């Protein structure tokens, strides 16, 4: 199963041609999943923005997310996050904590591929394929 990252979701909401094309491919393959962390990042971005229309933009996000499986952060995932981030830190390959949480959630839930523009961090995660668009 494939999952989509925050960068992809933002680009899709902005009607980026590459993201729209990739979304069509994903739909043809049976859809994608995402995480509660990605939902948090999107909503946080909406409400920290000084642009108005927060509620309209939130509605668009909720509509988009309703079409995907959304995996939560749970105790199993917390353990996996500790393993991933601790190992990467020890090796001097530190990544953003939220990216580590997203990767762990995906791994625990059987997702082996993430679609993102943030290839630098996610390519450091063992056994997680990274696709871009």
C-alpha positions as CSV (number, residue, x, y, z in Angstrom):
1,X,0.0,0.0,0.0
2,X,1.1,3.5,-0.8
3,X,0.8,6.6,1.5
4,X,0.9,10.3,0.7
5,X,2.9,12.8,2.6
6,X,2.1,16.4,3.6
7,X,4.0,17.9,0.6
8,X,1.9,15.9,-1.8
9,X,-1.4,16.8,-0.1
10,X,-0.4,20.5,-0.2
11,X,0.5,20.3,-3.9
12,X,-2.7,18.5,-4.6
13,X,-4.8,21.1,-2.9
14,X,-3.0,23.7,-4.9
15,X,-3.8,21.8,-8.2
16,X,-0.1,21.2,-9.0
17,X,-0.1,19.4,-12.3
18,X,2.3,16.7,-11.1
19,X,0.4,16.0,-8.0
20,X,-2.9,15.9,-9.8
21,X,-1.5,13.4,-12.3
22,X,0.0,11.3,-9.5
23,X,-3.3,11.4,-7.6
24,X,-5.1,9.9,-10.7
25,X,-2.5,7.1,-10.8
26,X,-3.0,6.4,-7.1
27,X,-6.8,6.3,-7.6
28,X,-6.4,3.8,-10.4
29,X,-4.2,1.7,-8.2
30,X,-6.9,1.6,-5.5
31,X,-6.2,4.7,-3.4
32,X,-3.7,5.7,-0.7
33,X,-3.4,6.2,3.0
34,X,-1.9,8.9,5.1
35,X,-1.4,9.5,8.8
36,X,-2.9,11.6,11.6
37,X,0.4,13.5,11.7
38,X,0.0,14.6,8.1
39,X,-3.6,15.8,8.9
40,X,-2.2,17.7,11.8
41,X,0.5,19.4,9.6
42,X,-2.1,20.5,7.0
43,X,-4.5,21.9,9.6
44,X,-1.8,23.6,11.5
45,X,-0.6,25.2,8.3
46,X,-4.1,26.4,7.5
47,X,-4.7,28.0,10.9
48,X,-1.3,29.6,11.2
49,X,-1.7,31.3,7.9
50,X,-2.7,35.0,8.0
51,X,-4.8,34.4,4.9
52,X,-8.5,34.2,5.7
53,X,-10.9,31.4,4.7
54,X,-9.6,29.0,7.3
55,X,-12.9,27.2,7.6
56,X,-13.4,26.9,3.8
57,X,-9.8,25.5,3.5
58,X,-10.4,23.1,6.4
59,X,-13.6,21.9,4.7
60,X,-11.6,21.1,1.5
61,X,-9.0,19.3,3.6
62,X,-11.6,17.2,5.5
63,X,-13.2,16.3,2.2
64,X,-9.9,15.1,0.7
65,X,-8.9,13.2,3.9
66,X,-12.3,11.5,4.0
67,X,-11.2,9.6,0.9
68,X,-8.1,8.1,2.5
69,X,-7.3,5.7,5.3
70,X,-5.8,7.7,8.1
71,X,-3.5,5.8,10.4
72,X,-3.0,6.9,14.0
73,X,-0.1,7.2,16.3
74,X,-0.4,4.3,18.8
75,X,1.9,2.6,21.3
76,X,3.3,0.1,18.7
77,X,4.1,3.0,16.5
78,X,5.8,4.9,19.4
79,X,8.1,2.0,19.9
80,X,8.9,1.9,16.2
81,X,9.5,5.7,16.1
82,X,12.0,5.3,19.0
83,X,13.9,2.6,17.0
84,X,14.0,4.5,13.8
85,X,14.9,7.9,15.2
86,X,17.4,6.5,17.7
87,X,19.2,4.5,15.1
88,X,19.3,7.4,12.6
89,X,20.6,9.7,15.3
90,X,23.3,7.3,16.4
91,X,24.4,7.0,12.8
92,X,24.4,10.8,12.4
93,X,21.6,10.8,9.9
94,X,19.1,12.8,11.9
95,X,15.7,13.6,10.3
96,X,12.7,15.7,11.5
97,X,10.8,14.1,14.3
98,X,7.5,14.3,12.6
99,X,8.9,12.6,9.5
100,X,10.1,9.8,11.7
101,X,6.7,9.5,13.3
102,X,5.0,9.4,9.8
103,X,7.5,6.7,8.6
104,X,6.9,4.6,11.7
105,X,3.1,4.8,11.4
106,X,3.4,3.7,7.8
107,X,5.7,0.8,8.5
108,X,3.5,-0.4,11.4
109,X,0.5,-0.3,9.2
110,X,2.0,-2.2,6.3
111,X,2.7,0.8,3.9
112,X,5.9,0.3,2.0
113,X,5.9,3.4,-0.2
114,X,5.5,7.1,0.6
115,X,4.7,9.8,-2.1
116,X,6.4,13.0,-1.2
117,X,8.7,15.9,-2.4
118,X,10.6,15.5,0.9
119,X,12.8,12.7,-0.4
120,X,15.9,13.7,1.6
121,X,14.4,12.6,5.0
122,X,12.3,9.6,3.9
123,X,15.0,7.9,1.9
124,X,16.9,7.4,5.1
125,X,14.2,5.1,6.4
126,X,15.0,1.4,5.9
127,X,12.5,-0.6,3.9
128,X,10.5,2.5,2.9
129,X,10.3,3.3,-0.8
130,X,10.0,6.9,-1.8
131,X,8.2,8.1,-4.9
132,X,7.9,11.7,-6.1
133,X,5.9,13.4,-8.8
